[in-house]
Amino acid sequence: MRPPEFIAQLWSRARQTARSAIGIPDYDGYLRHCREHHPERAPMTYAEFFSERQAARYRGTGGRCC
């Protein structure tokens, strides 16, 4: 039997993969990235983030910051 945290991690990754496959961006991952790599910047709101991700998806640049 697997520990509950392993199952929670597995579920989280599966959910993230499925959302990415259908084009729903990962706002929680973005917030985590901002906290770890850009603590001096205020993160975008969910609406701003979603809009930026959609624009990046359709212009084909990926819109990565680093």
Secondary structure, 3 states (H helix, E strand, C coil): CCCHHHHHHHHHHHHHHHHHHCCCCCHHHHHHHHHHHCCCCCCCCHHHHHHHHHHHHHHCCCCCCC
